[in-house]
Amino acid sequence: MNRLTHSLMKLGFILTVIVLASCHSSRRTIGIEEGWDLLSNRKVNFVRDKDEIVVNNRTPYTAVRFKVERRDIHLGDLKIYFQNGDKLEPNLDDDIKAGEFSRIIDLGREGRYIDRIEFKYRTVGNVLKGRADVLVLAKKYYRG
């Protein structure tokens, strides 16, 4: 083999490795307990962040909770609006550690249809270590 052919083969091999390495999925798998739906996944800033999650489904839910990943957060105001016009404002002012859940916010045994959820929160700690991820989960109502 001449030198040019050998160099082209090396280059081809390197490009193939780069392409294959970049083709892996960047999506992560989230383990959710049976009976709970993932309503949203949000990145949390270090300043007081306000988010609104619109729930576009006709599923009744009996509870809501938050799961925190990567960094600790401070969860402040929470407002849950229901499709019938009612609003629930549980008293929250909680620090939640990475890898842990918030307390469960009960919506009622018979299940309620959530229209949207508004909440204020912020990542706690060193800015250089990155932001927290917050998963918003709701427990499905089952007749039975």
N, C-alpha and C positions, 0 to 999 in steps of 0.2 A: 504494500500500500504506500502510495506516496504521501508526502507530508500534508498536502492540501486536503486530501480525502480523510486522513486521520483527524485533522483539525475540525473539519465539517462534521464528522461523526461525533466528536466530543461536544461540539456546539449543539448539535441536535439532541444529544442525551441530556445536556444541561437544560435546554429549553423544555424538553419533555418533563423533567423532574419539576421544574418551576410551574408548568401548567397543571400537572397533577396535584401539586401541593396547594395551589390556589383554588382547586375545584372542591375542596372539602366544604361541608356545610358549616356556616357560621351560626346556624340556629342551635339553641340549646334545648334540651328536654327538661320540662318542668314536671315534677311529680306532684300531683294534686290528689288529695284524699277523695275517696269515692263519695259522691253526693255533692261535691263542691264544684262550682264553675269558676273559671278564670275570666273575670270581666275586663281586666286591663293590666298592663305592665308598664310602669313609668320609671324614668330616671329622675332622681331628685337633686335639685340644685343645693348650694350651700346657703343661699339667701332664702328668705321665706318664699316658698313656691306655692302657687295655688293651681290646682288642677280640677277639671270637670270631666267626668266620665259619663257619657250618654249610653244608656243600656238599651240596645235595639233588639229586644226580644219580648216574647209573651210568656216568660217563665216566672212563676211565683217563687219568691225566696223567703226563707225564715231567718236568715242571719247573714251578717257581713263581717269580714275580718281582713286584715292586711298581713302579708308576709314580707319581711324585710330581708334583702340579700346584699352582700358585699360590704356595706357600711351601716353604722347605726343611724337612726333618724329620730327627729322629734316630730310627733304628730299632734297638731293642734286642732283647730276647728274642723268639724265634720257635719255636713248636712246631707241627708238622704231624702230625695224627693220621690214621691210615689205617683203612679199614673192617675190616681184619683184626686190628686191635688194636695194630699197631706204631706207634711214635712216632719222628719225626725232629726233632732239636733242633740245627739248624746254628748254628755260632758266628757271631753277628751283633752288631755294635756299630758301625753305619755311619751316617754323615751322608749324606743324599741330597738333592741340589739340586733345586729346582723345575724341571720339564721333563725330568728325567732318570729312568732306571730303576735299580733296585737290581741287584745282581749276580743271575745266574740260579742258583736253588737246584735242583740236580739231584735227581730222585726215582727215577731208574732208567730204563734203556732200554725195559724191557717195560711201563712204565706202571703206575701205582698208583692205587687208588681212594681219594680223599681223603674223610675223614669231616668233619673240621673243622680250622681253622687258628686258633691263638691267637698274638697278637703284642702287644708293648708299643712305643709310639712317642710322640713329641711334636713339635709344631711348634717350630721354632727361629726366634728373632729377635723383632722388635717386635710386641707384642700388637695395636697399633693398625692394623697392616697386614693383619690377618685370619689365618684358619687355613688350613692346607694341606688338600688333598684327596689321598687315597691310593687308587689303583686296585689291586686284587689280581687278578693274571692267572695263568692256568695253561695250560701247553702240552699240547694233546691228543695222545694216543698214536695213531699210525696203524700198522696192521699192513701190512707190505709189504716 
